[in-house]
């Protein structure tokens, strides 16, 4: 399949922003809360946009196995020794059997959090969430009411997400992710199937980028005001146009850069799983090292101009692993073989 350059730009910028958003920063800073609220929507939209309709269920599951299921367990297994080391440094002792199996149970239960389980590699929640959405589309395609069912499910997901924000009855990352992002995935799927949003027009795309970002930021300020004013329903309703504005602002902006080709951007796009799966461990190590070097007693809280270079360093450290996976272990990138990259 021929690569789409603006999609590579969108994925590369999004995955770097995910790392940036996981750097410890103050929730009082508008830009930080904004990016935290919107960044993940890009991955779900593009997952739907690039979804292929295969008639053969076996081919679908082969794709899911190498692209989602196997990487999920591989990266959790890679992170587990880091979890043990972190536990030892925090408690000055190795965990007992019960404590040691809690993250394993959490992994098997899709990053579940409870008295008997805990997330091991939290950012990987999006892999089972996307898998659930792919399977849902596959099942709906077997009926003549595919779009009616999916629209109904998106509406239900909205009300479930709104209720969960109020009562918090489904605290797990995966369940919240599905409720929150199903509409964007389905929107991407419909647009991809109908081959919409393909043409490139720098002038139109620039205007679209500015207008969408402006609307998104304005609506997010309103969204926050509604939250502090106790207007729960308005707060939730505004969340969706905030994300849509951001999503299309990013996509229009990336289409403006479509003529700029970069191997680094392509490799970051290909290596999204590497960055998502391993960045949390590197952030913790970086925070510990910086705190130790600067003799900081308090918890680190970066300003954006401090978080940005640390983010770039972490991505740079992960870049050789992307190249290693690309040439030797393609399953790290969610691929069966080098030919499929």
C-alpha positions in Angstrom: 0.0 0.0 0.0 1.3 3.4 -1.0 2.0 5.7 2.0 0.0 8.9 2.4 2.5 11.5 3.5 0.1 13.8 5.4 -1.1 10.8 7.4 2.5 10.0 8.3 2.9 13.7 9.5 -0.3 13.4 11.6 0.8 10.2 13.3 4.3 11.4 13.9 3.3 14.7 15.4 0.5 13.0 17.4 2.8 10.3 18.9 5.4 13.0 19.9 2.6 15.0 21.5 1.5 12.0 23.5 5.0 11.8 25.0 4.8 15.5 25.7 1.4 15.2 27.5 2.8 12.4 29.7 5.5 14.7 31.0 4.5 16.0 34.5 3.0 19.4 34.0 0.5 21.5 35.9 -3.2 21.0 35.2 -3.6 24.7 35.7 -2.0 25.4 32.3 -4.5 25.7 29.6 -2.4 24.3 26.7 -1.6 21.2 28.7 -5.2 20.4 29.6 -6.2 21.1 26.0 -3.7 18.8 24.5 -4.5 16.1 27.0 -8.1 16.3 26.1 -7.7 16.1 22.4 -4.6 14.4 21.2 -5.7 10.7 21.3 -8.6 11.4 18.9 -6.1 11.5 15.9 -5.2 7.8 16.4 -8.8 6.6 16.5 -9.8 8.7 13.5 -6.9 7.4 11.4 -7.5 3.8 12.5 -11.0 4.1 11.1 -9.8 6.0 8.0 -7.3 3.3 7.1 -9.5 0.4 8.0 -9.7 -2.2 5.2 -12.8 -4.2 4.6 -11.6 -7.8 4.0 -14.2 -10.4 3.2 -12.0 -13.1 4.8 -12.3 -13.1 8.6 -9.1 -15.1 8.8 -7.2 -12.3 7.1 -8.8 -9.8 9.4 -7.7 -11.7 12.5 -4.2 -12.2 11.1 -3.9 -8.5 10.7 -5.2 -7.9 14.3 -2.9 -10.5 15.7 0.3 -8.9 14.3 -0.9 -5.3 14.5 -2.7 -5.1 17.9 -2.8 -8.3 20.0 0.8 -9.5 19.8 2.4 -6.0 20.3 0.1 -5.4 23.3 1.6 -8.4 25.1 5.1 -7.9 23.9 5.4 -4.3 25.1 3.7 -5.2 28.4 6.3 -8.0 28.8 9.2 -5.6 28.0 7.9 -3.0 30.6 7.4 -5.6 33.4 11.1 -5.6 34.5 11.0 -1.8 34.6 7.9 -2.1 36.9 9.8 -4.5 39.2 12.8 -2.1 39.4 10.5 0.9 40.0 8.7 -1.1 42.8 12.1 -2.0 44.4 13.3 1.6 44.3 10.0 2.9 45.7 9.6 0.2 48.5 13.2 -0.8 49.1 12.2 -4.4 48.6 11.0 -6.7 45.9 7.2 -7.3 45.7 5.5 -10.3 47.2 3.7 -12.7 44.9 0.4 -10.9 45.2 1.9 -7.5 44.4 4.0 -9.0 41.6 1.0 -10.5 39.8 -1.3 -7.4 40.1 0.2 -5.8 36.9 0.0 -9.1 35.1 -3.7 -9.4 35.9 -4.1 -5.8 34.9 -2.6 -6.5 31.6 -4.8 -9.5 30.9 -7.8 -7.4 31.9 -6.8 -4.7 29.4 -5.1 -2.3 31.9 -7.7 -2.9 34.6 -7.3 -1.0 37.9 -8.7 -2.5 41.1 -7.7 -4.0 44.5 -6.3 -7.1 42.7 -5.0 -5.5 39.5 -3.2 -2.4 38.2 -2.2 -1.1 34.7 1.3 -2.2 33.7 1.7 -0.1 30.6 -1.2 2.3 30.6 -0.8 4.0 27.2 -1.3 0.6 25.5 -5.0 0.7 26.4 -5.6 2.1 22.9 -4.6 -1.2 21.3 -7.5 -3.3 22.7 -9.8 -0.3 22.3 -9.0 -0.2 18.6 -9.4 -3.9 18.4 -12.9 -3.7 19.9 -13.8 -1.1 17.3 -12.4 -3.1 14.4 -14.4 -6.1 15.5 -17.5 -4.1 15.9 -17.3 -2.8 12.4 -16.6 -6.3 11.1 -19.7 -7.7 12.8 -21.9 -4.8 11.6 -20.7 -5.2 8.0 -22.4 -8.7 8.0 -25.8 -7.0 8.2 -27.5 -4.6 5.9 -28.0 -2.2 8.7 -24.3 -1.5 9.3 -24.4 2.3 9.4 -27.7 2.4 11.4 -26.1 0.1 14.0 -22.9 2.0 14.2 -24.6 5.4 14.5 -26.8 4.0 17.3 -23.7 2.6 19.1 -22.0 6.0 18.7 -25.0 7.7 20.3 -25.0 5.2 23.1 -21.3 5.7 23.6 -21.9 9.4 24.0 -24.4 8.9 26.8 -22.3 6.2 28.5 -19.3 8.6 28.4 -21.4 11.4 29.8 -22.8 9.2 32.6 -19.3 7.8 33.4 -17.9 11.3 33.7 -20.5 11.9 36.4 -20.8 8.6 38.2 -17.4 7.0 37.2 -18.8 3.5 37.0 -16.2 2.3 34.4 -12.9 3.7 35.5 -10.7 1.4 33.2 -8.7 3.1 30.5 -9.9 0.7 27.7 -13.6 1.0 28.5 -13.4 4.8 28.8 -11.4 4.9 25.6 -14.0 3.0 23.7 -16.9 5.1 25.0 -15.1 8.3 24.3 -13.6 7.6 20.9 -16.0 5.4 19.0 -17.6 8.3 17.2 -14.3 9.5 15.8 -13.3 6.0 14.7 -16.6 5.6 12.9 -16.3 9.0 11.3 -12.8 8.1 10.0 -14.1 4.8 8.8 -16.9 6.4 6.8 -14.7 9.0 5.3 -12.0 6.4 4.4 -14.6 4.1 2.7 -15.9 7.0 0.7 -12.4 8.3 -0.1 -13.2 11.7 1.3 -10.5 14.2 2.5 -8.0 13.0 -0.1 -7.4 16.1 -2.3 -4.6 18.6 -1.4 -5.1 22.3 -1.8 -2.6 24.3 0.3 -4.6 27.5 0.4 -7.9 25.8 1.3 -6.1 23.5 3.8 -4.3 26.5 5.5 -7.7 28.3 6.0 -9.2 25.1 7.3 -6.4 24.6 9.7 -6.7 28.1 11.2 -10.5 28.0 11.4 -10.7 24.6 13.0 -8.0 25.3 15.6 -9.5 28.6 16.4 -13.0 27.1 16.9 -11.6 24.2 18.9 -9.6 26.4 21.3 -12.6 28.8 21.8 -14.9 25.8 22.5 -12.4 24.3 24.9 -12.3 27.5 27.0 -16.2 27.3 27.1 -15.9 23.6 27.9 -13.7 24.4 31.0 -16.0 27.2 32.0 -19.0 24.8 31.9 -17.1 22.3 34.1 -16.3 24.9 36.8 -19.9 26.2 36.6 -21.3 22.7 37.3 -23.0 22.5 33.8 -22.3 18.8 33.4 -24.2 18.1 30.2 -22.9 21.2 28.4 -19.4 20.3 29.5 -19.8 16.8 27.8 -21.6 18.1 24.7 -18.8 20.6 24.0 -16.1 18.0 24.4 -17.0 16.5 21.0 -16.8 19.6 18.8 -13.6 20.6 20.6 -12.1 17.3 19.5 -13.5 17.5 16.0 -12.1 21.0 15.6 -8.6 19.9 16.8 -8.7 16.8 14.7 -9.4 18.5 11.4 -7.1 21.4 12.4 -4.3 18.9 12.7 -5.2 17.0 9.5 -5.6 20.2 7.4 -2.2 21.4 8.8 -0.6 18.1 7.9 -2.0 18.3 4.4 -0.3 21.7 4.1 3.0 19.9 4.8 2.2 17.0 2.4 5.0 18.2 0.0 7.6 17.9 2.7 9.0 14.4 2.7 11.1 13.2 5.6 12.4 9.7 6.5 12.3 10.7 10.2 8.6 11.5 10.0 7.9 8.2 8.1 9.8 6.2 10.6 8.1 7.8 13.6 4.7 7.1 11.9 5.7 3.5 11.3 7.1 3.2 14.8 4.1 4.6 16.7 3.8 1.4 18.7 7.4 1.6 19.9 7.0 5.2 21.2 3.6 4.4 22.8 4.7 1.2 24.3 8.1 2.3 25.8 7.9 6.1 26.5 6.4 5.9 30.0 9.4 4.0 31.3 11.9 6.5 29.7 9.9 9.4 31.1 10.2 8.0 34.6 13.9 7.3 34.2 14.4 10.9 32.8 12.5 12.4 35.7 14.6 10.4 38.2 17.9 11.4 36.6 17.0 15.1 36.3 15.7 15.2 39.9 18.9 13.5 41.1 21.2 15.8 39.1 19.5 18.9 40.2 19.0 17.7 43.8 15.2 18.3 43.6 13.2 17.4 46.7 9.8 18.1 45.2 8.1 16.2 42.4 9.2 17.5 39.0 6.7 19.8 37.2 8.0 20.9 33.8 7.1 24.1 32.0 6.4 23.5 28.3 9.9 24.8 27.3 11.4 22.2 29.6 9.1 19.4 28.7 9.6 19.9 24.9 13.4 19.2 24.8 13.0 16.2 27.2 10.2 14.9 24.9 12.5 15.2 21.9 15.3 13.4 23.7 13.0 10.5 24.7 11.8 10.2 21.1 15.4 10.3 19.8 16.3 7.5 22.2 13.4 5.4 20.9 14.2 6.1 17.3 17.0 3.4 17.0 14.5 0.9 18.4 12.1 1.8 15.6 14.9 1.2 13.0 15.9 -2.0 14.7 12.3 -3.2 14.5 12.0 -2.1 11.0 14.9 -4.2 9.8 14.9 -7.1 12.2 11.8 -7.5 14.3 8.8 -6.0 12.4 6.3 -7.3 15.0 7.6 -4.4 17.2 6.0 -2.1 14.7 2.8 -4.2 14.4 3.8 -5.9 11.2 4.3 -9.6 10.2 7.3 -9.0 7.9 9.5 -6.3 6.5 7.6 -6.5 3.2 4.4 -5.4 5.0 6.0 -2.3 6.5 
